Amino acid sequence: MRPFGIIVNASAARQESRVAEYWRRTMVRFNLLILVLLGALAAAAQAQPRDYAIALDGVSYTAEAAVVSFTISNLGGDALAESQIIISEYQSGRELASETLPALAAGAARSFALPLSRADLPADNVSIQIQAGIDEFELEGSPIARNNRQLFVINPQEAGSVGGASPASTSAQTFDLYIPLVNLGLNFGDGGIEVNGRSYNQRDLLIFAGMTMAALFCLWLLSLIMRLIFRRPPRFEPWQPPYAVNSWHDPNSALGRRQAWQFHAQSSAIAASGAPDQVTVIKRLLSQEGDILGGWSIKAIRTVQYDIYGRISRTEVVMSRRINKQLNRVLRRAPGLDAAALRKALAPASKRLCKSALAAIEKQNRALPLAMDIRLEGLQGDVRIMFELYQYRNEAWQLIDHWAPEIGQIGARIPEHFTYTLNGQLPGENFKEYKTRLRADMTELLAGMLQEPLADEPASGQPAPSAEPQTDLDSPLPKIGDMLAADEETDAR
């Protein structure tokens, strides 16, 4: 048997050993906890990484060197270690100068002025690159390192002697392209472009171009929506003749016949064919002073094809207000223009009219004639309407009567309406020739509407005025032809 004392001593030794092991493990755990906390504090201190940026202040010259002045700022968190500033040739990468950059606190900045020996520079222009802080914290090519580079140009020949460059020329020399008006400097490199010190790679440029195209498309779409919402489409309202219809006039009397003729007048041009004793009527829109279309304005224009069954509604085109305004401007200038100048002024409007009209015409229907309706408007008291009755005699149209209509119950404005007819595509005429001829016909038609024809041009499609009869509505009715004279004698008896 073991002695009791030996047993007690062995138990105490084991107990002490366990306690020592416990404290040793506790100290190891405590040290590990301290290390973890220190690492967490270091990570927290660098949670916001540093972000160096270079701002070029300018280049000055001495007899031996070109001194580059620049400022480096820390736009991010506190820096933990120092870094390097390297100045090199942009094309070759040859290092020209270097400097140690101390660790900068958040928001801190430091200015540098590094000399570059003229002996190390080429004789011609050379692009110089400054880079600072490109290391494991700001990796090469990463977005955070874009502002860690700066490009500028040095031309030793233009530098001259000491102090040979002014601040303005120095600023311009730091960029490949400098626009002083907007203070915009551009440097072009293999990997992208630099705008006022901020670098953009090819991916950034593609994103910017795509965003610009998307923005322009959205603006165009918005403008289209706004025009559709707020711009009224051109309309061609139904027309009611403003002439009074007096039922108490005898239809077989001179006044009754005049009243009936009024509704057959289509325009100010004679459209009837010249046959012996053929009679036709036209209407002229004048100002109170007698100017053609003086005081009148064009409100709407419409073109539509027609055949023996009537007008073809699917070919109807109501012209835009832009054409109306353009014709109204020419209308106001027409009294001061000669025939050649008037046709030249009408040519652009005629071209737009024909282009819009032909857009609605199908290829197989181009031979059909084209009707053009013009809606006009004038203020009462400023304008007047005159009807003229013509008869074809002695190889010419002779004026046999004219009168002013009685105006019915209307508002302050008098609505009027002209209708003209234009030939379609003629046999043996291709489409190009048809378009050219249609524009010429349209110009001649509008010119004839805006100007009085000359007396020596009786066969131009407009009536040639003969000796005006000495007649008026308030005077006794003159002789207007054998038929009207017989009616007068019957009425007198």
C-alpha positions as CSV (number, residue, x, y, z in Angstrom):
1,M,0.0,0.0,0.0
2,R,1.1,3.5,-0.8
3,P,1.5,5.9,2.0
4,F,-1.3,8.4,2.5
5,G,1.0,11.4,2.3
6,I,2.3,10.4,-1.1
7,I,-1.3,10.2,-2.5
8,V,-2.2,13.6,-1.2
9,N,0.9,15.2,-2.8
10,A,0.3,13.6,-6.2
11,S,-3.3,14.9,-6.2
12,A,-2.2,18.4,-5.3
13,A,0.4,18.4,-8.1
14,R,-2.2,17.4,-10.7
15,Q,-4.5,20.1,-9.5
16,E,-1.8,22.7,-9.9
17,S,-1.0,21.5,-13.3
18,R,-4.7,21.8,-14.4
19,V,-4.9,25.4,-13.1
20,A,-1.7,26.3,-14.9
21,E,-3.0,24.8,-18.2
22,Y,-6.3,26.7,-17.7
23,W,-4.5,30.1,-17.3
24,R,-2.2,29.4,-20.2
25,R,-5.1,28.7,-22.5
26,T,-7.0,31.7,-21.2
27,M,-4.0,34.0,-22.0
28,V,-3.7,32.5,-25.5
29,R,-7.4,33.2,-26.1
30,F,-7.0,36.7,-24.7
31,N,-4.1,37.4,-27.0
32,L,-6.0,36.1,-30.0
33,L,-8.9,38.4,-29.1
34,I,-6.6,41.4,-28.9
35,L,-5.2,40.6,-32.3
36,V,-8.7,40.2,-33.8
37,L,-9.7,43.6,-32.3
38,L,-6.6,45.3,-33.6
39,G,-7.2,43.8,-37.1
40,A,-10.8,45.1,-37.0
41,L,-9.7,48.5,-36.0
42,A,-7.2,48.6,-38.8
43,A,-9.8,47.5,-41.3
44,A,-12.2,50.1,-40.0
45,A,-9.6,52.7,-40.3
46,Q,-9.2,51.8,-44.0
47,A,-12.9,51.2,-44.6
48,Q,-12.9,54.3,-46.8
49,P,-9.9,53.9,-49.1
50,R,-7.7,56.8,-50.0
51,D,-8.2,58.4,-53.4
52,Y,-5.3,60.5,-54.7
53,A,-6.0,63.1,-57.5
54,I,-3.5,65.2,-59.5
55,A,-4.2,68.8,-60.5
56,L,-1.7,70.4,-62.8
57,D,-0.8,74.0,-61.9
58,G,1.4,74.7,-64.9
59,V,4.8,74.5,-66.4
60,S,7.5,77.1,-66.0
61,Y,10.9,77.2,-67.7
62,T,14.4,78.0,-66.6
63,A,17.6,77.9,-68.6
64,E,18.3,74.3,-67.7
65,A,15.0,72.7,-66.9
66,A,11.2,72.7,-67.3
67,V,9.6,72.9,-63.8
68,V,6.3,71.0,-63.5
69,S,4.1,72.3,-60.7
70,F,1.2,70.2,-59.6
71,T,-0.9,69.5,-56.5
72,I,-1.9,66.0,-55.1
73,S,-5.1,65.8,-53.0
74,N,-6.5,62.9,-51.1
75,L,-10.2,62.8,-51.9
76,G,-10.8,59.5,-49.9
77,G,-9.9,58.2,-46.5
78,D,-6.5,58.5,-44.6
79,A,-3.6,57.0,-46.4
80,L,-1.7,54.3,-44.5
81,A,1.6,54.3,-46.4
82,E,3.7,56.5,-48.6
83,S,3.7,56.2,-52.3
84,Q,5.6,57.3,-55.4
85,I,5.3,60.1,-57.9
86,I,6.7,59.2,-61.3
87,I,7.1,61.6,-64.3
88,S,7.7,59.8,-67.7
89,E,7.4,60.2,-71.4
90,Y,3.8,59.2,-72.4
91,Q,4.8,57.4,-75.6
92,S,8.0,55.6,-74.6
93,G,7.4,55.3,-70.9
94,R,11.0,56.5,-70.2
95,E,11.1,57.8,-66.6
96,L,12.3,61.4,-66.3
97,A,11.8,62.2,-62.6
98,S,10.4,60.6,-59.4
99,E,9.5,61.7,-55.9
100,T,8.3,60.1,-52.7
101,L,4.7,61.0,-51.8
102,P,4.1,60.9,-48.1
103,A,0.9,59.4,-46.7
104,L,-1.8,62.1,-46.9
105,A,-4.6,62.3,-44.5
106,A,-8.2,62.5,-45.7
107,G,-8.9,65.9,-47.4
108,A,-5.2,66.9,-47.3
109,A,-3.3,68.2,-50.3
110,R,0.4,68.8,-51.1
111,S,2.0,70.8,-53.8
112,F,5.1,69.7,-55.7
113,A,7.5,71.4,-58.2
114,L,9.7,68.9,-60.0
115,P,12.3,70.0,-62.5
116,L,12.9,68.1,-65.8
117,S,16.3,68.7,-67.3
118,R,16.1,70.1,-70.9
119,A,19.0,67.8,-71.8
120,D,16.8,64.8,-71.2
121,L,13.9,66.1,-73.3
122,P,13.5,65.7,-77.1
123,A,13.9,68.7,-79.4
124,D,10.3,68.5,-80.5
125,N,7.0,68.5,-78.6
126,V,6.8,65.7,-76.1
127,S,3.8,64.4,-74.1
128,I,4.6,64.0,-70.4
129,Q,2.7,61.8,-68.0
130,I,2.5,62.3,-64.2
131,Q,1.3,59.4,-62.1
132,A,1.0,59.3,-58.3
133,G,-0.2,56.7,-55.8
134,I,-0.7,53.9,-58.2
135,D,0.0,50.9,-56.0
136,E,-1.8,48.1,-54.2
137,F,-4.3,50.6,-52.7
138,E,-5.2,52.2,-56.1
139,L,-4.6,49.5,-58.7
140,E,-3.6,50.3,-62.2
141,G,-6.7,50.6,-64.5
142,S,-9.2,50.6,-61.6
143,P,-11.9,53.3,-61.5
144,I,-10.4,54.9,-58.4
145,A,-7.0,55.3,-60.1
146,R,-8.4,57.3,-63.1
147,N,-7.5,60.7,-61.5
148,N,-4.0,59.5,-60.5
149,R,-2.7,60.5,-64.0
150,Q,-2.2,63.8,-65.7
151,L,-0.9,64.5,-69.2
152,F,0.7,67.7,-70.5
153,V,2.9,68.8,-73.4
154,I,6.4,70.4,-73.2
155,N,7.9,72.2,-76.2
156,P,11.4,73.3,-75.3
157,Q,11.9,75.3,-78.5
158,E,8.9,77.5,-77.8
159,A,9.8,77.9,-74.1
160,G,12.5,80.5,-74.9
161,S,14.6,81.8,-72.2
162,V,13.9,82.0,-68.5
163,G,10.2,82.7,-67.8
164,G,9.4,82.4,-71.5
165,A,5.8,81.0,-71.2
166,S,2.8,83.0,-70.0
167,P,0.1,81.3,-67.8
168,A,-2.4,81.2,-70.6
169,S,0.0,79.6,-73.1
170,T,1.2,77.2,-70.4
171,S,-2.4,76.1,-69.7
172,A,-3.0,75.5,-73.4
173,Q,0.2,73.6,-73.8
174,T,-0.9,71.0,-71.1
175,F,-3.6,69.6,-73.4
176,D,-3.7,68.1,-76.9
177,L,-6.8,70.3,-77.6
178,Y,-7.6,73.3,-75.5
179,I,-10.7,75.5,-76.0
180,P,-10.2,78.8,-74.0
181,L,-13.8,80.0,-74.5
182,V,-15.2,77.2,-72.3
183,N,-12.0,76.3,-70.5
184,L,-12.1,72.8,-71.9
185,G,-8.9,70.8,-72.2
186,L,-8.7,67.4,-73.9
187,N,-5.8,64.9,-74.0
188,F,-6.1,61.9,-76.3
189,G,-4.5,58.6,-75.4
190,D,-4.5,55.0,-76.6
191,G,-6.8,53.9,-73.8
192,G,-9.3,56.8,-73.9
193,I,-9.6,60.5,-73.5
194,E,-8.9,62.9,-70.6
195,V,-11.1,65.9,-70.1
196,N,-9.7,68.6,-67.8
197,G,-7.7,66.1,-65.9
198,R,-10.4,63.4,-65.6
199,S,-9.7,60.2,-67.5
200,Y,-12.4,58.3,-69.5
201,N,-11.6,55.0,-71.1
202,Q,-13.3,53.5,-74.1
203,R,-16.0,51.8,-72.0
204,D,-16.8,55.1,-70.4
205,L,-17.0,56.8,-73.9
206,L,-19.3,54.1,-75.2
207,I,-21.6,54.4,-72.2
208,F,-21.6,58.2,-72.6
209,A,-22.4,58.0,-76.3
210,G,-25.2,55.5,-75.6
211,M,-26.6,57.7,-72.9
212,T,-26.4,60.7,-75.2
213,M,-28.3,58.9,-78.0
214,A,-30.9,57.7,-75.5
215,A,-31.4,61.2,-74.2
216,L,-31.7,62.6,-77.7
217,F,-34.3,59.9,-78.6
218,C,-36.2,60.7,-75.4
219,L,-36.2,64.4,-76.2
220,W,-37.4,63.7,-79.8
221,L,-40.1,61.4,-78.4
222,L,-41.2,64.1,-75.9
223,S,-41.3,66.8,-78.5
224,L,-43.4,64.5,-80.8
225,I,-45.8,63.9,-77.9
226,M,-46.0,67.6,-77.1
227,R,-46.7,68.4,-80.7
228,L,-49.4,65.8,-80.9
229,I,-51.0,67.1,-77.7
230,F,-50.8,70.9,-78.2
231,R,-50.6,71.4,-82.0
232,R,-53.9,71.4,-83.7
233,P,-54.0,69.4,-86.9
234,P,-54.8,71.3,-90.1
235,R,-58.5,71.2,-90.9
236,F,-60.6,72.1,-93.9
237,E,-64.0,73.1,-92.7
238,P,-67.2,73.0,-94.9
239,W,-67.7,76.2,-96.8
240,Q,-71.0,78.1,-97.0
241,P,-71.1,80.9,-99.7
242,P,-71.5,84.3,-98.1
243,Y,-73.8,85.6,-100.8
244,A,-77.4,86.5,-100.1
245,V,-80.1,84.5,-101.9
246,N,-83.0,86.9,-102.6
247,S,-86.0,84.9,-103.7
248,W,-87.9,88.0,-104.8
249,H,-85.7,88.5,-107.9
250,D,-87.2,87.2,-111.1
251,P,-84.9,84.3,-112.3
252,N,-85.3,85.5,-115.8
253,S,-84.3,89.1,-114.9
254,A,-80.7,90.5,-115.1
255,L,-80.4,90.5,-111.3
256,G,-81.8,87.0,-111.0
257,R,-79.4,85.7,-113.7
258,R,-76.5,87.4,-111.9
259,Q,-77.5,85.8,-108.6
260,A,-77.6,82.4,-110.3
261,W,-74.2,82.9,-111.9
262,Q,-72.5,83.6,-108.6
263,F,-72.7,80.0,-107.5
264,H,-70.9,78.8,-110.7
265,A,-67.7,80.9,-110.2
266,Q,-64.9,78.6,-109.2
267,S,-61.9,80.9,-109.0
268,S,-60.3,84.0,-110.7
269,A,-59.1,81.9,-113.7
270,I,-61.2,81.0,-116.7
271,A,-61.3,77.2,-116.8
272,A,-63.8,76.8,-119.7
273,S,-62.7,75.9,-123.1
274,G,-62.8,78.5,-125.8
275,A,-65.8,77.7,-128.0
276,P,-67.9,80.3,-129.9
277,D,-70.4,82.0,-127.7
278,Q,-69.2,80.0,-124.7
279,V,-70.1,81.9,-121.4
280,T,-68.3,81.6,-118.1
281,V,-68.1,83.5,-114.9
282,I,-65.2,84.1,-112.5
283,K,-64.8,85.9,-109.1
284,R,-62.1,88.2,-108.0
285,L,-61.2,88.9,-104.4
286,L,-60.0,92.5,-104.0
287,S,-59.3,95.1,-101.3
288,Q,-61.3,98.3,-101.1
289,E,-58.6,99.9,-103.1
290,G,-58.8,97.3,-105.9
291,D,-55.6,95.3,-105.0
292,I,-55.8,91.6,-105.9
293,L,-56.2,89.6,-102.7
294,G,-55.5,92.7,-100.7
295,G,-56.7,92.2,-97.2
296,W,-57.4,88.5,-97.8
297,S,-55.4,85.6,-96.2
298,I,-55.2,81.9,-97.0
299,K,-56.6,79.8,-94.2
300,A,-56.4,76.2,-95.6
301,I,-55.4,74.3,-98.7
302,R,-56.6,70.9,-99.8
303,T,-55.7,68.7,-102.7
304,V,-57.7,65.6,-103.9
305,Q,-57.9,63.5,-107.0
306,Y,-61.2,63.0,-108.8
307,D,-62.6,60.8,-111.6
308,I,-66.0,60.5,-113.4
309,Y,-67.6,59.3,-110.2
310,G,-66.4,62.2,-108.1
311,R,-63.6,62.9,-105.7
312,I,-61.5,60.1,-104.2
313,S,-61.4,60.7,-100.5
314,R,-58.4,58.6,-99.7
315,T,-56.2,60.9,-101.8
316,E,-57.3,64.0,-99.9
317,V,-54.4,66.0,-98.3
318,V,-54.9,69.0,-96.1
319,M,-51.7,71.1,-96.3
320,S,-49.8,72.1,-93.1
321,R,-50.1,75.5,-91.6
322,R,-46.5,76.1,-92.6
323,I,-47.4,76.2,-96.2
324,N,-50.3,78.5,-95.5
325,K,-48.0,80.9,-93.7
326,Q,-45.4,80.8,-96.4
327,L,-48.0,81.6,-99.1
328,N,-49.5,84.4,-97.0
329,R,-46.0,86.0,-96.7
330,V,-45.7,85.9,-100.5
331,L,-49.3,87.2,-100.9
332,R,-48.4,90.3,-98.9
333,R,-45.3,90.9,-101.0
334,A,-46.9,90.2,-104.3
335,P,-47.9,93.8,-105.3
336,G,-44.3,94.9,-105.2
337,L,-42.9,91.9,-107.2
338,D,-42.7,91.5,-111.0
339,A,-43.7,88.3,-112.7
340,A,-40.3,86.6,-112.5
341,A,-39.7,87.6,-108.9
342,L,-43.2,86.4,-107.9
343,R,-42.6,82.9,-109.5
344,K,-39.3,82.6,-107.7
345,A,-40.9,83.5,-104.4
346,L,-43.7,80.9,-105.0
347,A,-41.4,78.1,-106.1
348,P,-40.6,76.7,-102.5
349,A,-44.3,76.7,-101.5
350,S,-45.2,75.0,-104.8
351,K,-42.6,72.3,-104.2
352,R,-44.0,71.6,-100.8
353,L,-47.6,71.6,-102.1
354,C,-46.8,69.1,-104.8
355,K,-44.7,66.8,-102.5
356,S,-47.5,66.6,-100.0
357,A,-50.2,66.0,-102.7
358,L,-48.2,63.3,-104.5
359,A,-47.5,61.4,-101.3
360,A,-51.1,60.3,-101.1
361,I,-51.4,59.3,-104.8
362,E,-51.0,55.7,-105.7
363,K,-48.9,54.8,-108.7
364,Q,-51.8,53.4,-110.8
365,N,-53.9,56.6,-110.2
366,R,-51.3,59.2,-111.2
367,A,-53.1,59.9,-114.5
368,L,-56.2,61.2,-112.7
369,P,-56.6,65.0,-112.5
370,L,-55.9,66.8,-109.2
371,A,-58.3,69.4,-107.7
372,M,-56.9,72.0,-105.3
373,D,-59.2,73.9,-103.0
374,I,-58.0,77.2,-101.3
375,R,-60.0,78.6,-98.4
376,L,-59.6,82.4,-98.0
377,E,-60.8,84.9,-95.4
378,G,-61.1,88.7,-95.2
379,L,-62.5,91.3,-92.8
380,Q,-65.8,93.0,-93.7
381,G,-65.2,96.6,-94.7
382,D,-61.6,95.8,-95.8
383,V,-62.3,93.5,-98.7
384,R,-64.8,93.0,-101.5
385,I,-65.8,90.4,-104.1
386,M,-66.3,91.1,-107.8
387,F,-67.9,88.7,-110.3
388,E,-67.1,88.9,-114.0
389,L,-69.0,87.3,-116.8
390,Y,-67.2,86.5,-120.0
391,Q,-68.2,85.3,-123.5
392,Y,-65.9,83.8,-126.1
393,R,-66.1,85.9,-129.3
394,N,-63.7,86.8,-132.0
395,E,-61.1,84.3,-130.8
396,A,-60.9,85.8,-127.3
397,W,-62.8,86.1,-124.0
398,Q,-64.8,89.3,-123.9
399,L,-66.0,90.8,-120.6
400,I,-69.8,91.4,-120.9
401,D,-70.8,92.1,-117.3
402,H,-69.4,92.5,-113.8
403,W,-71.1,93.1,-110.4
404,A,-70.6,92.9,-106.7
405,P,-72.7,90.4,-104.8
406,E,-75.0,91.1,-101.9
407,I,-73.5,89.7,-98.7
408,G,-75.8,87.7,-96.4
409,Q,-75.9,87.4,-92.7
410,I,-72.3,86.5,-91.7
411,G,-69.9,87.5,-88.9
412,A,-67.0,89.9,-89.0
413,R,-65.1,87.8,-91.5
414,I,-66.0,86.9,-95.1
415,P,-65.1,83.3,-96.1
416,E,-64.3,82.6,-99.7
417,H,-63.2,79.6,-101.7
418,F,-61.2,79.0,-104.8
419,T,-61.1,75.6,-106.7
420,Y,-58.5,74.8,-109.4
421,T,-57.7,71.8,-111.5
422,L,-54.3,70.4,-112.4
423,N,-53.6,67.7,-114.9
424,G,-52.4,64.3,-113.8
425,Q,-49.5,62.3,-115.4
426,L,-49.8,62.6,-119.1
427,P,-49.3,59.8,-121.6
428,G,-45.6,59.3,-122.4
429,E,-44.5,61.3,-119.3
430,N,-42.5,59.5,-116.6
431,F,-42.9,60.2,-112.9
432,K,-39.9,62.5,-112.7
433,E,-41.1,64.6,-115.6
434,Y,-44.6,64.6,-114.1
435,K,-43.3,66.0,-110.8
436,T,-41.3,68.8,-112.5
437,R,-44.2,69.7,-114.7
438,L,-46.7,69.7,-111.8
439,R,-44.5,72.1,-109.8
440,A,-44.3,74.4,-112.8
441,D,-48.0,74.3,-113.3
442,M,-48.6,74.9,-109.6
443,T,-46.3,78.0,-109.6
444,E,-48.1,79.4,-112.7
445,L,-51.5,78.8,-111.1
446,L,-50.6,80.6,-107.9
447,A,-48.9,83.4,-109.8
448,G,-52.0,83.9,-111.9
449,M,-54.1,84.0,-108.7
450,L,-51.9,86.7,-107.1
451,Q,-51.4,89.0,-110.1
452,E,-53.6,90.6,-112.7
453,P,-52.8,89.2,-116.3
454,L,-51.5,91.6,-118.8
455,A,-53.8,93.0,-121.5
456,D,-51.7,91.5,-124.3
457,E,-51.9,87.9,-122.9
458,P,-55.5,86.8,-123.6
459,A,-54.6,83.1,-124.0
460,S,-52.8,82.5,-120.7
461,G,-55.7,80.8,-119.0
462,Q,-56.8,84.0,-117.3
463,P,-59.4,86.3,-118.9
464,A,-58.1,89.2,-121.0
465,P,-60.1,92.3,-119.9
466,S,-61.8,94.0,-122.8
467,A,-63.3,97.5,-122.7
468,E,-65.1,97.6,-119.3
469,P,-68.8,98.2,-119.8
470,Q,-70.1,101.5,-118.3
471,T,-72.3,99.8,-115.8
472,D,-73.0,99.6,-112.1
473,L,-75.6,98.0,-109.9
474,D,-77.1,101.5,-109.1
475,S,-77.2,102.6,-112.8
476,P,-79.6,101.3,-115.5
477,L,-78.7,97.8,-116.7
478,P,-76.4,97.9,-119.8
479,K,-76.6,95.7,-122.8
480,I,-74.9,92.3,-121.8
481,G,-75.6,90.4,-125.0
482,D,-78.5,89.6,-127.3
483,M,-80.2,87.3,-124.8
484,L,-80.0,89.8,-121.9
485,A,-81.1,92.7,-124.1
486,A,-84.2,90.8,-125.2
487,D,-85.0,90.2,-121.5
488,E,-84.7,93.8,-120.7
489,E,-87.0,94.8,-123.5
490,T,-89.5,92.2,-122.3
491,D,-89.3,93.6,-118.7
492,A,-89.7,97.2,-120.0
493,R,-92.9,96.3,-121.9
